Amino acid sequence: MRYAPHHTAISVRNLEQSLAFYEALGFVEVHRYSDEAKTNVHLKLDHWYIEMFAFKQNHDKSPVEYEYANNLSELGVKHIALSVDDVDAALAELKAKGLADDTTKINGDNLGDVRFFFIKDPDGVWIEIIRDDRY
């Protein structure tokens, strides 16, 4: 049996804000379904999808308040990571799009094999932008 990544599911407060954010990262909407309680959208980036749920009951809720990089010592899913060829160029692009600011800092290991930074989506979910040359 061969297993491969398929999708990550997230629930959002404001569908249009979240769509704009993820589309700025290169995702494309490929499916939409609505019923009385929610709208479900699938976004595609290469061979990976985000399954986005926008429940009407969540529209007026506040964003989640996760610690930087999302409470790594606690159990559970922590963040979504996107690989890039050039971390510096990615940060400059995301600053220009308003998705990162001057407080967004690039981190890495001492050898320079890994460089990354984090931004938050409109609901407070951490998104890691990474170049990883260890493997």
C-alpha positions as CSV (number, residue, x, y, z in Angstrom):
1,M,0.0,0.0,0.0
2,R,1.3,3.4,-0.9
3,Y,0.2,6.4,1.2
4,A,0.6,10.0,0.1
5,P,-0.5,13.4,1.6
6,H,-4.0,14.4,0.4
7,H,-5.5,17.2,2.4
8,T,-5.6,19.2,5.7
9,A,-9.0,20.3,7.0
10,I,-9.5,23.6,8.7
11,S,-12.6,25.5,10.0
12,V,-12.7,29.2,9.3
13,R,-14.7,32.2,10.5
14,N,-14.9,34.3,7.3
15,L,-14.7,32.2,4.1
16,E,-13.8,35.1,1.8
17,Q,-10.9,36.3,4.1
18,S,-9.6,32.8,4.3
19,L,-9.9,32.2,0.6
20,A,-8.0,35.4,-0.1
21,F,-5.2,34.4,2.3
22,Y,-4.7,30.9,0.9
23,E,-5.1,32.0,-2.7
24,A,-2.3,34.5,-2.0
25,L,-0.1,31.5,-1.1
26,G,-0.9,29.9,-4.4
27,F,-3.9,27.7,-3.6
28,V,-6.7,27.5,-6.2
29,E,-10.4,26.8,-5.4
30,V,-11.4,23.5,-7.1
31,H,-14.7,22.5,-5.3
32,R,-17.5,24.2,-3.3
33,Y,-20.5,22.8,-1.5
34,S,-23.0,24.6,0.7
35,D,-25.9,23.6,2.8
36,E,-27.9,25.4,5.5
37,A,-25.2,25.2,8.1
38,K,-21.9,25.6,6.2
39,T,-19.9,26.1,3.1
40,N,-17.2,23.6,2.3
41,V,-14.4,24.6,-0.1
42,H,-11.5,22.5,-1.4
43,L,-8.3,24.4,-2.4
44,K,-5.5,22.8,-4.3
45,L,-1.8,23.5,-4.3
46,D,0.1,21.0,-6.5
47,H,-0.9,17.6,-5.2
48,W,-2.2,18.8,-1.8
49,Y,-5.6,20.2,-0.8
50,I,-7.0,22.2,2.1
51,E,-10.5,21.3,2.9
52,M,-12.0,24.5,4.4
53,F,-15.2,24.5,6.4
54,A,-17.0,27.8,7.0
55,F,-19.8,27.1,9.5
56,K,-22.3,29.9,10.0
57,Q,-22.1,29.5,13.7
58,N,-18.4,30.4,13.7
59,H,-18.7,33.7,11.8
60,D,-18.6,36.0,14.8
61,K,-16.0,34.0,16.9
62,S,-12.6,35.4,17.6
63,P,-9.4,33.9,16.0
64,V,-7.7,31.2,18.0
65,E,-4.8,32.3,20.2
66,Y,-2.0,29.9,19.7
67,E,1.5,30.6,21.0
68,Y,4.2,31.2,18.4
69,A,4.7,28.1,16.3
70,N,1.6,26.7,18.1
71,N,2.4,25.3,21.6
72,L,4.8,22.6,20.4
73,S,5.0,20.9,23.8
74,E,1.3,20.2,23.8
75,L,-0.4,17.3,22.0
76,G,-2.1,17.9,18.7
77,V,-1.6,19.3,15.2
78,K,0.6,22.4,15.3
79,H,0.8,24.1,12.0
80,I,0.7,23.8,8.2
81,A,4.1,24.1,6.4
82,L,4.8,25.2,2.8
83,S,8.1,24.6,1.2
84,V,9.8,27.3,-0.9
85,D,13.1,27.6,-2.8
86,D,14.0,31.0,-1.4
87,V,12.9,31.9,2.1
88,D,14.1,35.5,1.8
89,A,12.1,36.1,-1.4
90,A,9.1,34.4,0.1
91,L,9.2,36.7,3.1
92,A,9.5,39.8,0.9
93,E,6.6,38.7,-1.3
94,L,4.4,38.0,1.7
95,K,5.3,41.4,3.3
96,A,4.3,43.0,0.0
97,K,0.9,41.1,0.1
98,G,0.3,42.2,3.7
99,L,0.5,38.6,5.0
100,A,3.8,39.2,6.9
101,D,5.3,42.3,8.6
102,D,8.6,43.6,10.0
103,T,8.1,41.5,13.1
104,T,8.2,38.3,11.0
105,K,11.7,36.9,11.5
106,I,13.5,34.1,9.6
107,N,14.8,31.3,11.8
108,G,17.1,28.4,11.1
109,D,19.8,26.0,12.2
110,N,23.5,26.7,12.6
111,L,24.4,24.9,9.4
112,G,22.0,26.8,7.2
113,D,20.3,23.6,6.1
114,V,16.9,24.8,7.4
115,R,15.5,28.3,7.2
116,F,11.9,29.2,8.1
117,F,9.4,31.7,9.3
118,F,5.8,31.7,10.5
119,I,2.7,33.8,9.6
120,K,-0.8,33.4,10.8
121,D,-3.9,32.9,8.7
122,P,-7.0,35.0,9.4
123,D,-8.2,32.6,12.1
124,G,-4.8,32.4,13.9
125,V,-3.6,29.2,12.4
126,W,0.2,29.2,12.1
127,I,1.6,28.7,8.6
128,E,5.3,27.8,8.4
129,I,7.2,28.8,5.2
130,I,10.4,26.7,5.0
131,R,13.4,25.7,2.9
132,D,14.7,22.4,4.2
133,D,17.9,21.0,2.6
134,R,18.6,18.3,5.3
135,Y,17.1,15.5,3.2
